[in-house]
Amino acid sequence: MVTLTVNGKSRQYDGEGDMPLLWYLRDVLVLTGTKYGCGKGLCGSCTVHFNGQAIRSCSVSMDRVDGAEITTIEGLGAGGDHPLQIAWAAHNVPQCGYCQSGQIMQAAAFLAENPNPDEQQIDDAMSGMICRCGTYLRIRAAILSAAGGGA
């Protein structure tokens, strides 16, 4: 039995331990904001917070999340009111939108550790997060804006 907290709510899972956290979130809890991208932890579309740290949920099995606190895009801000979600809209970041929940979750974990980053630190922190539409400059501007750095 795996016990975990997802978006502030205690949950239990009594299934196959090797099932990826991503499938639990999407298929069992129906939290579909977290996306399947590559299935290998390379693109970042499935990024969630694991005890406050950004992780790729497609690469973490359920047997590794016992006792963990998981936050998905649905739990980040009530009604989309997290500063990053607001900045994302203000900077018109998404085009197709597929990777955006993972991008926001990566950025939120980064800003929690570094609330006043420069552009290079943002680029380094977001490295490995793939946006097929290429909105990287708008992503950086939104992160700077959410951090209070304008742009």
DSSP file with accessible surface (Angstrom, degrees, kcal/mol):
  #  RESIDUE AA STRUCTURE BP1 BP2  ACC     N-H-->O    O-->H-N    N-H-->O    O-->H-N    TCO  KAPPA ALPHA  PHI   PSI    X-CA   Y-CA   Z-CA
    1    1 A M              0   0  121      0, 0.0     2,-0.5     0, 0.0    13,-0.2   0.000 360.0 360.0 360.0 126.8    0.0    0.0    0.0
    2    2 A V  E     -A   13   0A  16     11,-3.2    11,-2.8    64,-0.1     2,-0.5  -0.910 360.0-166.6-104.6 127.9    1.4    3.4   -1.0
    3    3 A T  E     +A   12   0A  50     -2,-0.5    64,-4.3     9,-0.2    65,-0.3  -0.965  20.9 152.1-114.5 130.1    0.1    6.4    0.9
    4    4 A L  E     -A   11   0A   2      7,-2.3     7,-3.5    -2,-0.5     2,-0.5  -0.938  41.3-118.3-147.4 168.0    0.8    9.8   -0.6
    5    5 A T  E     -Ab  10  69A  45     63,-2.7    65,-3.8    -2,-0.3     2,-0.5  -0.968  24.7-170.4-113.9 127.2   -0.6   13.3   -0.6
    6    6 A V  E >  S-Ab   9  70A   2      3,-2.7     3,-1.9    -2,-0.5    65,-0.2  -0.979  73.8 -20.0-121.4 118.8   -1.7   14.8   -3.9
    7    7 A N  T 3  S-     0   0   47     63,-2.9    -1,-0.1    -2,-0.5    64,-0.1   0.872 129.7 -49.7  51.6  41.1   -2.6   18.5   -4.1
    8    8 A G  T 3  S+     0   0   66     62,-0.4     2,-0.5     1,-0.2    -1,-0.3   0.407 116.9 109.8  84.7   0.0   -3.1   18.5   -0.3
    9    9 A K  E <   -A    6   0A 125     -3,-1.9    -3,-2.7     0, 0.0    -1,-0.2  -0.916  69.6-121.4-114.7 130.2   -5.3   15.5   -0.2
   10   10 A S  E     -A    5   0A  83     -2,-0.5     2,-0.3    -5,-0.2    -5,-0.2  -0.438  36.7-178.9 -68.4 135.9   -4.3   12.1    1.3
   11   11 A R  E     -A    4   0A  73     -7,-3.5    -7,-2.3    -2,-0.1     2,-0.4  -0.944  16.8-151.7-134.4 155.7   -4.5    9.2   -1.2
   12   12 A Q  E     -A    3   0A 126     -2,-0.3     2,-0.4    -9,-0.2    -9,-0.2  -0.980   6.1-167.3-129.5 144.6   -3.8    5.5   -1.1
   13   13 A Y  E     +A    2   0A  26    -11,-2.8   -11,-3.2    -2,-0.4    -2,-0.0  -0.997  12.0 175.1-132.9 128.1   -2.7    3.2   -3.9
   14   14 A D        +     0   0  126     -2,-0.4     2,-0.1   -13,-0.2     3,-0.1  -0.311  50.9  94.7-127.0  47.5   -2.8   -0.5   -3.8
   15   15 A G  S    S-     0   0   43      1,-0.2     2,-0.2     4,-0.1    -2,-0.1  -0.303  84.6 -30.1-118.4-156.1   -1.8   -1.5   -7.3
   16   16 A E    >   -     0   0  141      1,-0.1     3,-1.4    -2,-0.1    46,-0.3  -0.430  49.5-144.8 -65.3 127.7    1.3   -2.4   -9.2
   17   17 A G  T 3  S+     0   0   25      1,-0.3    46,-2.5    -2,-0.2    47,-0.3   0.731  95.2  59.2 -68.0 -22.5    4.4   -0.7   -7.7
   18   18 A D  T 3  S+     0   0  118     43,-0.2    -1,-0.3    44,-0.2    -2,-0.1   0.462  74.8 117.9 -90.4   3.2    6.1   -0.2  -11.1
   19   19 A M  S <  S-     0   0   40     -3,-1.4    43,-2.3     1,-0.1    44,-0.2  -0.471  74.2-110.3 -66.3 132.9    3.2    1.9  -12.5
   20   20 A P  B >>  -E   61   0B  32      0, 0.0     4,-1.6     0, 0.0     3,-0.7  -0.366  15.8-124.6 -64.5 144.2    4.5    5.4  -13.3
   21   21 A L  H 3> S+     0   0    0     39,-3.4     4,-2.8    36,-0.5     5,-0.2   0.867 109.8  65.1 -53.4 -37.5    3.2    8.2  -11.1
   22   22 A L  H 3> S+     0   0    0     35,-1.9     4,-2.7    38,-0.3     5,-0.3   0.908 101.3  47.2 -53.9 -45.7    2.0    9.9  -14.3
   23   23 A W  H <>>S+     0   0   83     -3,-0.7     4,-2.8    34,-0.2     5,-0.9   0.882 110.6  52.5 -68.3 -36.8   -0.5    7.1  -15.0
   24   24 A Y  I  X>S+     0   0    5     -4,-1.6     5,-2.4     3,-0.2     4,-1.1   0.950 112.9  44.7 -60.6 -47.5   -1.7    7.3  -11.4
   25   25 A L  I  <5S+     0   0    0     -4,-2.8     6,-3.0     3,-0.2    -2,-0.2   0.944 124.5  32.7 -62.5 -47.6   -2.3   11.0  -11.7
   26   26 A R  I  <5S+     0   0   59     -4,-2.7    -2,-0.2     4,-0.2    -3,-0.2   0.929 129.6  29.8 -77.7 -47.9   -3.9   10.9  -15.1
   27   27 A D  I  <5S+     0   0  112     -4,-2.8    -3,-0.2    -5,-0.3    -2,-0.1   0.831 129.8  30.3 -88.8 -34.3   -5.8    7.6  -15.1
   28   28 A V  I  <<S+     0   0   80     -4,-1.1    -3,-0.2    -5,-0.9    -4,-0.1   0.906 133.2  27.8 -91.7 -49.4   -6.7    7.0  -11.5
   29   29 A L  S   <S-     0   0   25     -5,-2.4    -3,-0.2    -6,-0.2    -4,-0.1   0.571  95.9-133.5 -89.9  -9.4   -7.1   10.5  -10.1
   30   30 A V        +     0   0  102     -6,-0.3     2,-1.0     1,-0.2    -4,-0.2   0.866  52.3 149.6  56.7  40.8   -8.1   12.0  -13.5
   31   31 A L    >   +     0   0   28     -6,-3.0     3,-0.8    -7,-0.2    -1,-0.2  -0.779  15.4 170.7 -98.1  84.8   -5.7   15.0  -13.0
   32   32 A T  T 3   +     0   0   65     -2,-1.0    -1,-0.1     1,-0.2    -6,-0.1   0.385  51.5  90.4 -88.7   5.9   -5.1   15.4  -16.7
   33   33 A G  T 3  S+     0   0   17      2,-0.1     2,-0.5    68,-0.1    -1,-0.2   0.815  73.2  79.1 -68.0 -28.9   -3.2   18.7  -16.6
   34   34 A T  S <  S-     0   0    1     -3,-0.8     2,-0.3    67,-0.1    12,-0.2  -0.710  81.8-148.3 -80.2 124.0    0.0   16.6  -16.3
   35   35 A K        -     0   0   54     10,-1.4     2,-0.5    -2,-0.5    -2,-0.1  -0.665  13.6-128.1-103.3 151.2    0.8   15.5  -19.9
   36   36 A Y        +     0   0   97     -2,-0.3    -1,-0.0     1,-0.2    -2,-0.0  -0.825  41.0 153.7 -89.0 125.5    2.5   12.4  -21.4
   37   37 A G  S    S-     0   0   23     -2,-0.5    -1,-0.2    62,-0.0    62,-0.0   0.647  71.1 -13.1-114.9 -74.7    5.2   13.5  -23.7
   38   38 A C  S    S-     0   0   38      0, 0.0    -2,-0.1     0, 0.0     0, 0.0   0.662  70.4-135.7-109.8 -22.4    8.1   11.1  -24.3
   39   39 A G  S    S+     0   0   30      1,-0.1    -3,-0.0     0, 0.0     0, 0.0   0.548  89.5  81.5  76.3   6.8    7.7    8.6  -21.5
   40   40 A K  S    S-     0   0  154     19,-0.0    -1,-0.1     0, 0.0    16,-0.0   0.263 105.4-108.3-125.7   6.8   11.4    8.7  -20.8
   41   41 A G  S    S+     0   0   18      1,-0.0    15,-0.1    14,-0.0    18,-0.0   0.715  89.7 110.0  73.9  21.5   11.7   11.8  -18.6
   42   42 A L  S    S+     0   0  116      1,-0.1    -1,-0.0    87,-0.0    88,-0.0   0.748  70.8  43.3-100.9 -26.7   13.4   13.8  -21.4
   43   43 A C  S    S-     0   0    5     86,-0.1    87,-2.6    87,-0.0    -1,-0.1   0.764  88.0-134.7 -98.0 -28.5   10.9   16.4  -22.5
   44   44 A G    >   +     0   0    2     85,-0.2     3,-1.7    -9,-0.0    62,-0.1   0.403  65.6 123.9  92.7  -3.5    9.4   17.7  -19.2
   45   45 A S  T 3  S+     0   0    0      1,-0.3   -10,-1.4    57,-0.1    57,-0.3   0.801  76.4  50.7 -60.3 -27.0    5.7   17.6  -20.1
   46   46 A C  T 3  S+     0   0    3    -12,-0.2    11,-1.4    56,-0.1    -1,-0.3   0.218  79.7 144.8 -97.1  16.7    5.0   15.4  -17.2
   47   47 A T  E <   +C   56   0A   1     -3,-1.7     2,-0.3     9,-0.2     9,-0.2  -0.317  15.4 158.5 -66.4 131.1    6.7   17.5  -14.6
   48   48 A V  E     -C   55   0A   0      7,-2.0     7,-2.7     5,-0.1     2,-0.5  -0.831  43.8 -93.9-134.9 175.1    5.2   17.7  -11.1
   49   49 A H  E     -CD  54  71A  18     22,-2.7    22,-2.0    -2,-0.3     2,-0.6  -0.861  28.4-168.7 -99.4 132.2    6.5   18.5   -7.7
   50   50 A F  E >  S-CD  53  70A  52      3,-3.2     3,-2.1    -2,-0.5    20,-0.2  -0.979  83.8 -25.1-117.6 105.9    7.7   15.7   -5.4
   51   51 A N  T 3  S-     0   0   93     18,-3.4    -1,-0.1    -2,-0.6    19,-0.1   0.876 129.9 -49.0  51.3  40.6    8.2   17.1   -1.9
   52   52 A G  T 3  S+     0   0   42     17,-0.4     2,-0.4     1,-0.2    -1,-0.3   0.295 117.8 110.6  87.7  -9.8    8.7   20.5   -3.5
   53   53 A Q  E <  S-C   50   0A 103     -3,-2.1    -3,-3.2     1,-0.0     2,-0.3  -0.797  72.8-114.1-100.6 140.7   11.2   19.3   -6.2
   54   54 A A  E     +C   49   0A  27     -2,-0.4     2,-0.3    -5,-0.2    -5,-0.2  -0.560  44.8 168.6 -72.6 128.5   10.4   19.2   -9.9
   55   55 A I  E     -C   48   0A  32     -7,-2.7    -7,-2.0    -2,-0.3     2,-0.8  -0.941  42.1-110.0-135.3 162.1   10.4   15.6  -11.2
   56   56 A R  E >   -C   47   0A  52     -2,-0.3     3,-1.7    -9,-0.2     4,-0.2  -0.830  26.2-158.9 -92.7 109.6    9.4   13.8  -14.3
   57   57 A S  G >  S+     0   0    0    -11,-1.4   -35,-1.9    -2,-0.8     3,-0.7   0.700  86.3  65.6 -69.0 -16.4    6.3   11.8  -13.3
   58   58 A C  G 3  S+     0   0   17      1,-0.2    -1,-0.3   -37,-0.2   -35,-0.1   0.717 105.2  45.7 -74.0 -18.7    6.7    9.4  -16.2
   59   59 A S  G <  S+     0   0   60     -3,-1.7     2,-0.5   -39,-0.1    -1,-0.2   0.326  96.5  82.1-106.8   4.1   10.0    8.2  -14.8
   60   60 A V    <   -     0   0   13     -3,-0.7   -39,-3.4    -4,-0.2   -38,-0.3  -0.956  69.8-143.7-115.4 122.7    9.0    7.7  -11.1
   61   61 A S  B >   -E   20   0B  24     -2,-0.5     3,-1.9   -41,-0.3     4,-0.3  -0.449  23.3-113.6 -84.0 158.1    7.2    4.6  -10.1
   62   62 A M  G >  S+     0   0    0    -43,-2.3     3,-1.6     1,-0.3     4,-0.2   0.823 113.8  64.3 -60.0 -32.7    4.4    4.4   -7.5
   63   63 A D  G 3  S+     0   0   96    -46,-2.5     3,-0.3     1,-0.3    -1,-0.3   0.675 100.3  54.6 -69.3  -9.3    6.6    2.4   -5.1
   64   64 A R  G <  S+     0   0  158     -3,-1.9    -1,-0.3   -47,-0.3    -2,-0.2   0.458  98.9  61.3 -98.7  -2.0    9.0    5.4   -4.9
   65   65 A V    X   +     0   0    0     -3,-1.6     3,-2.5    -4,-0.3    -1,-0.2   0.332  64.5 137.0-109.8  10.5    6.3    7.9   -3.8
   66   66 A D  T 3  S+     0   0   99     -3,-0.3   -62,-0.2     1,-0.3     3,-0.1  -0.344  83.0   6.6 -59.3 126.2    5.2    6.4   -0.6
   67   67 A G  T 3  S+     0   0   65    -64,-4.3    -1,-0.3     1,-0.3   -63,-0.2   0.420 102.8 135.7  82.0  -0.3    4.9    9.2    2.0
   68   68 A A    <   -     0   0    2     -3,-2.5   -63,-2.7   -65,-0.3     2,-0.6  -0.375  54.6-132.5 -81.7 158.1    5.5   11.9   -0.6
   69   69 A E  E     -b    5   0A 109    -65,-0.2   -18,-3.4    -3,-0.1   -17,-0.4  -0.959  27.3-168.0-107.5 118.7    3.7   15.1   -1.2
   70   70 A I  E     -bD   6  50A   0    -65,-3.8   -63,-2.9    -2,-0.6     2,-0.5  -0.908   7.4-169.1-110.7 134.1    2.9   15.5   -4.9
   71   71 A T  E     - D   0  49A  26    -22,-2.0   -22,-2.7    -2,-0.4     2,-0.2  -0.991   6.0-172.2-123.1 129.0    1.7   18.8   -6.4
   72   72 A T    >>  -     0   0    0     -2,-0.5     3,-1.4   -24,-0.2     4,-0.7  -0.569  46.2 -91.4-105.6 175.9    0.3   18.9  -10.0
   73   73 A I  H >> S+     0   0   24      1,-0.3     3,-0.9     2,-0.2     4,-0.7   0.868 127.1  59.9 -57.6 -32.0   -0.6   21.9  -12.1
   74   74 A E  H 34 S+     0   0   73      1,-0.2    -1,-0.3     2,-0.1     5,-0.2   0.788 109.4  42.6 -67.3 -26.1   -4.2   21.6  -10.7
   75   75 A G  H <4 S+     0   0   36     -3,-1.4    -1,-0.2     1,-0.1    -2,-0.2   0.450  94.1  82.9 -98.2  -2.2   -2.8   22.0   -7.2
   76   76 A L  H << S+     0   0   30     -3,-0.9     2,-0.4    -4,-0.7    -2,-0.1   0.936 106.5   0.4 -70.2 -48.1   -0.4   24.9   -7.9
   77   77 A G  S >< S-     0   0   11     -4,-0.7     3,-1.8     5,-0.1     2,-0.3  -0.974  76.1-113.9-146.9 130.3   -2.9   27.7   -7.8
   78   78 A A  G >  S-     0   0   81     -2,-0.4     3,-0.8     1,-0.3    -3,-0.1  -0.448 102.2  -6.5 -63.6 121.4   -6.6   27.8   -7.1
   79   79 A G  G 3  S-     0   0   90     -2,-0.3    -1,-0.3     1,-0.2    -5,-0.1   0.744 127.7 -63.0  66.3  23.2   -8.3   28.9  -10.3
   80   80 A G  G <  S+     0   0   34     -3,-1.8    -1,-0.2    -7,-0.1    -2,-0.2   0.794  98.0 133.7  75.3  28.9   -5.1   29.6  -12.1
   81   81 A D    <   +     0   0   96     -3,-0.8    -3,-0.1     4,-0.1    -2,-0.1   0.304  24.9 120.9 -99.2  10.9   -4.0   32.4   -9.7
   82   82 A H  S  > S-     0   0   46      1,-0.1     4,-2.4    -5,-0.1     3,-0.4  -0.484  75.5-116.7 -67.4 142.7   -0.4   31.4   -9.1
   83   83 A P  H  > S+     0   0   73      0, 0.0     4,-2.5     0, 0.0     5,-0.2   0.848 115.7  51.8 -52.1 -35.5    2.0   34.2  -10.2
   84   84 A L  H  > S+     0   0    0      2,-0.2     4,-2.8     1,-0.2     5,-0.2   0.906 108.3  50.1 -69.6 -39.1    3.5   32.0  -12.9
   85   85 A Q  H  > S+     0   0   34     -3,-0.4     4,-1.8     2,-0.2    -1,-0.2   0.912 112.9  47.2 -64.4 -39.4    0.0   31.1  -14.3
   86   86 A I  H  X S+     0   0  100     -4,-2.4     4,-2.6     2,-0.2    -2,-0.2   0.930 113.7  47.5 -65.8 -44.9   -0.8   34.8  -14.4
   87   87 A A  H  X S+     0   0    4     -4,-2.5     4,-2.3    -5,-0.2    -2,-0.2   0.884 107.3  57.3 -64.9 -37.0    2.5   35.7  -16.1
   88   88 A W  H  <>S+     0   0    8     -4,-2.8     5,-2.4     1,-0.2    -1,-0.2   0.928 111.6  42.0 -59.6 -44.2    2.0   32.9  -18.6
   89   89 A A  H ><5S+     0   0   67     -4,-1.8     3,-1.4     1,-0.2    -2,-0.2   0.919 112.8  53.1 -68.9 -43.4   -1.3   34.4  -19.7
   90   90 A A  H 3<5S+     0   0   71     -4,-2.6    -2,-0.2     1,-0.3    -1,-0.2   0.838 114.4  42.1 -62.9 -32.3    0.1   38.0  -19.7
   91   91 A H  T 3<5S-     0   0   40     -4,-2.3    -1,-0.3    -5,-0.2    -2,-0.2   0.302 106.0-126.5 -97.7   8.4    3.0   37.0  -21.9
   92   92 A N  T < 5 +     0   0  117     -3,-1.4    -3,-0.2    -4,-0.1    -4,-0.1   0.897  48.8 163.7  48.7  48.7    0.9   34.8  -24.2
   93   93 A V      < +     0   0    0     -5,-2.4    46,-0.1    -6,-0.2     4,-0.1   0.952  41.2  74.6 -66.4 -52.9    3.3   32.0  -23.7
   94   94 A P        +     0   0   59      0, 0.0     0, 0.0     0, 0.0     0, 0.0  -0.351  38.8 162.9 -72.7 143.0    1.3   28.9  -24.9
   95   95 A Q  S    S+     0   0  117     -2,-0.1    -2,-0.0     0, 0.0    -3,-0.0   0.553  93.2   2.5-108.3 -79.9    0.7   28.2  -28.5
   96   96 A C  S    S-     0   0   92      1,-0.1     0, 0.0     4,-0.0     0, 0.0   0.837  91.5-149.1 -75.9 -29.1   -0.3   24.5  -28.6
   97   97 A G    >>  +     0   0   27     -4,-0.1     3,-0.8     1,-0.0     4,-0.5   0.341  57.5 123.1  85.1  -6.4   -0.1   24.5  -24.8
   98   98 A Y  T 34 S+     0   0   99      1,-0.3     3,-0.4     2,-0.1     4,-0.3   0.898  79.6  33.8 -60.5 -43.4    0.9   20.8  -24.5
   99   99 A C  T 3> S+     0   0    8      1,-0.2     4,-2.3     2,-0.1     3,-0.3   0.564  93.4  96.2 -86.6  -7.7    4.1   21.3  -22.6
  100  100 A Q  H <> S+     0   0   12     -3,-0.8     4,-2.8     1,-0.2     5,-0.2   0.827  77.4  53.3 -64.2 -36.8    3.0   24.3  -20.6
  101  101 A S  H  X S+     0   0   15     -4,-0.5     4,-2.4    -3,-0.4    -1,-0.2   0.940 113.3  45.7 -63.7 -40.3    1.9   22.6  -17.3
  102  102 A G  H  > S+     0   0    0     -3,-0.3     4,-2.4    -4,-0.3    -2,-0.2   0.908 112.2  51.5 -65.8 -40.4    5.3   20.9  -17.1
  103  103 A Q  H  X S+     0   0    2     -4,-2.3     4,-2.6     1,-0.2    -2,-0.2   0.935 111.6  47.1 -61.0 -46.0    7.1   24.2  -17.9
  104  104 A I  H  X S+     0   0   12     -4,-2.8     4,-2.8     1,-0.2    -2,-0.2   0.915 111.7  50.1 -64.2 -42.0    5.1   26.0  -15.2
  105  105 A M  H  X S+     0   0    1     -4,-2.4     4,-2.0    -5,-0.2    -1,-0.2   0.908 111.9  47.9 -65.4 -40.0    5.8   23.3  -12.6
  106  106 A Q  H  X S+     0   0   34     -4,-2.4     4,-2.2     1,-0.2    -1,-0.2   0.942 113.9  47.6 -62.2 -46.8    9.5   23.3  -13.4
  107  107 A A  H  X S+     0   0    0     -4,-2.6     4,-3.0     1,-0.2     5,-0.2   0.887 109.3  53.5 -63.6 -39.1    9.6   27.2  -13.2
  108  108 A A  H  X S+     0   0   10     -4,-2.8     4,-1.8     2,-0.2    -1,-0.2   0.915 110.1  46.3 -64.1 -43.6    7.6   27.1   -9.9
  109  109 A A  H  X S+     0   0    7     -4,-2.0     4,-1.1     2,-0.2    -1,-0.2   0.914 113.8  50.2 -64.4 -39.6   10.1   24.7   -8.2
  110  110 A F  H >X S+     0   0   26     -4,-2.2     4,-2.4     1,-0.2     3,-0.7   0.944 110.4  47.9 -63.3 -48.3   13.0   26.8   -9.6
  111  111 A L  H 3< S+     0   0   23     -4,-3.0    -1,-0.2     1,-0.3    -2,-0.2   0.813 104.0  61.5 -66.6 -27.6   11.6   30.1   -8.3
  112  112 A A  H 3< S+     0   0   84     -4,-1.8    -1,-0.3    -5,-0.2    -2,-0.2   0.852 115.2  34.4 -64.5 -31.4   10.9   28.6   -4.9
  113  113 A E  H << S+     0   0  126     -4,-1.1    -2,-0.2    -3,-0.7    -1,-0.2   0.753 134.5  25.6 -90.8 -30.0   14.7   28.0   -4.7
  114  114 A N     <  +     0   0   41     -4,-2.4    -1,-0.2    -5,-0.1    -2,-0.1  -0.724  64.5 174.2-137.7  84.4   15.8   31.2   -6.5
  115  115 A P  S    S+     0   0   89      0, 0.0    -4,-0.1     0, 0.0    -1,-0.1   0.603  79.1  43.2 -73.4  -8.2   13.2   33.9   -6.3
  116  116 A N  S    S+     0   0  128     32,-0.1     2,-0.1    33,-0.0    28,-0.1  -0.460  80.6 165.9-133.4  63.7   15.3   36.5   -8.0
  117  117 A P        -     0   0    8      0, 0.0     2,-0.2     0, 0.0    30,-0.1  -0.347  28.9-134.5 -81.8 159.1   16.9   34.8  -11.0
  118  118 A D     >  -     0   0   85     -2,-0.1     4,-2.1     1,-0.1     5,-0.2  -0.521  38.5 -94.0 -97.6 176.5   18.7   36.4  -14.0
  119  119 A E  H  > S+     0   0  100      1,-0.2     4,-2.7     2,-0.2     5,-0.2   0.882 124.0  51.6 -60.9 -41.2   18.1   35.3  -17.5
  120  120 A Q  H  > S+     0   0  113      2,-0.2     4,-2.6     1,-0.2    -1,-0.2   0.909 108.8  50.8 -64.9 -40.4   21.0   32.8  -17.6
  121  121 A Q  H  > S+     0   0   75      2,-0.2     4,-2.5     1,-0.2    -1,-0.2   0.900 111.3  49.1 -63.8 -38.0   19.8   31.1  -14.4
  122  122 A I  H  X S+     0   0    1     -4,-2.1     4,-2.3     2,-0.2    -2,-0.2   0.946 110.9  49.4 -64.8 -48.4   16.3   30.8  -15.9
  123  123 A D  H  X S+     0   0   56     -4,-2.7     4,-0.7     1,-0.2    -2,-0.2   0.914 113.1  47.5 -57.6 -42.2   17.8   29.3  -19.1
  124  124 A D  H >< S+     0   0  100     -4,-2.6     3,-0.7     1,-0.2    -1,-0.2   0.922 112.8  48.1 -65.2 -44.1   19.8   26.9  -17.1
  125  125 A A  H 3< S+     0   0   22     -4,-2.5    -1,-0.2     1,-0.2    -2,-0.2   0.824 115.3  44.8 -66.7 -31.6   16.9   25.9  -14.9
  126  126 A M  H >< S+     0   0   19     -4,-2.3     3,-2.2    -5,-0.2    -1,-0.2   0.470  82.7 124.5 -94.3  -0.9   14.6   25.4  -17.8
  127  127 A S  T << S+     0   0   94     -3,-0.7     3,-0.1    -4,-0.7    -3,-0.0  -0.326  73.0  29.4 -58.8 133.6   17.2   23.5  -19.9
  128  128 A G  T 3  S+     0   0   39      1,-0.3     2,-0.8    -2,-0.0    -1,-0.3   0.320  87.6 117.4  94.6  -8.2   15.7   20.1  -20.9
  129  129 A M    <   -     0   0    6     -3,-2.2     2,-0.5   -85,-0.1    -1,-0.3  -0.847  58.0-148.8 -91.7 113.1   12.1   21.4  -20.9
  130  130 A I        -     0   0   67    -87,-2.6     2,-0.5    -2,-0.8   -27,-0.1  -0.725  19.6-176.1 -94.4 128.8   11.1   21.0  -24.6
  131  131 A C    >   -     0   0    6     -2,-0.5     3,-1.4     1,-0.1     5,-0.2  -0.962  10.0-163.5-118.1 108.8    8.6   23.3  -26.2
  132  132 A R  T 3  S+     0   0  168     -2,-0.5    -1,-0.1     1,-0.3    -2,-0.0   0.736  90.8  55.8 -67.2 -21.2    7.8   22.1  -29.7
  133  133 A C  T 3  S-     0   0   44     -3,-0.1    -1,-0.3     3,-0.0    -3,-0.0   0.600 108.2-126.9 -84.6 -13.3    6.3   25.5  -30.5
  134  134 A G    <   +     0   0   46     -3,-1.4     3,-0.5     1,-0.1    -2,-0.1   0.819  55.3 150.0  76.1  35.4    9.6   27.3  -29.5
  135  135 A T     >  +     0   0    3      1,-0.2     4,-2.5     2,-0.1     3,-0.3   0.066  24.0 127.8 -88.7  31.1    8.1   29.8  -27.1
  136  136 A Y  H  >  +     0   0  108      1,-0.2     4,-2.6     2,-0.2    -1,-0.2   0.844  68.9  51.8 -58.2 -39.9   11.3   29.8  -25.0
  137  137 A L  H  > S+     0   0  123     -3,-0.5     4,-2.3     1,-0.2    -1,-0.2   0.900 112.3  46.2 -67.1 -38.3   11.7   33.6  -25.0
  138  138 A R  H  > S+     0   0   87     -3,-0.3     4,-2.4     2,-0.2    -2,-0.2   0.865 110.7  53.7 -70.3 -35.0    8.2   34.1  -23.8
  139  139 A I  H  X S+     0   0    4     -4,-2.5     4,-2.4     2,-0.2    -2,-0.2   0.952 110.5  46.6 -61.2 -48.8    8.7   31.4  -21.1
  140  140 A R  H  X S+     0   0   51     -4,-2.6     4,-2.6     1,-0.2     5,-0.2   0.928 112.3  50.4 -60.0 -44.4   11.8   33.3  -19.9
  141  141 A A  H  X S+     0   0   21     -4,-2.3     4,-2.5     1,-0.2    -1,-0.2   0.905 110.3  50.0 -62.1 -39.8    9.9   36.6  -19.9
  142  142 A A  H  X S+     0   0    0     -4,-2.4     4,-2.8     2,-0.2    -1,-0.2   0.903 110.5  49.2 -66.7 -40.2    7.0   35.1  -18.0
  143  143 A I  H  X S+     0   0    0     -4,-2.4     4,-2.0     2,-0.2     6,-0.2   0.935 111.8  48.8 -65.2 -43.8    9.4   33.7  -15.3
  144  144 A L  H  <>S+     0   0   18     -4,-2.6     5,-3.3     1,-0.2     6,-0.4   0.919 112.6  49.4 -60.1 -41.8   11.2   37.0  -15.0
  145  145 A S  H ><5S+     0   0   43     -4,-2.5     3,-1.5     4,-0.3     5,-0.4   0.928 109.9  49.3 -63.3 -45.8    7.8   38.7  -14.6
  146  146 A A  H 3<5S+     0   0   27     -4,-2.8    -1,-0.2     1,-0.3    -2,-0.2   0.832 109.2  53.6 -64.0 -30.7    6.6   36.3  -12.0
  147  147 A A  T 3<5S-     0   0   25     -4,-2.0    -1,-0.3    -5,-0.2    -2,-0.2   0.515 123.2-107.4 -81.2  -5.5    9.8   36.8  -10.1
  148  148 A G  T < 5S+     0   0   66     -3,-1.5    -3,-0.2    -4,-0.3    -2,-0.1   0.562  87.1 121.1  91.3  12.2    9.2   40.5  -10.2
  149  149 A G      < -     0   0   47     -5,-3.3     2,-0.3     1,-0.3    -4,-0.3   0.257  65.8-135.1 -94.6  12.4   11.9   41.2  -12.7
  150  150 A G              0   0   40     -6,-0.4    -1,-0.3    -5,-0.4    -2,-0.2  -0.562 360.0 360.0  80.5-130.4    9.6   42.8  -15.3
  151  151 A A              0   0   81     -2,-0.3    -1,-0.2    -7,-0.1    -6,-0.1   0.744 360.0 360.0  73.7 360.0   10.1   41.8  -18.9
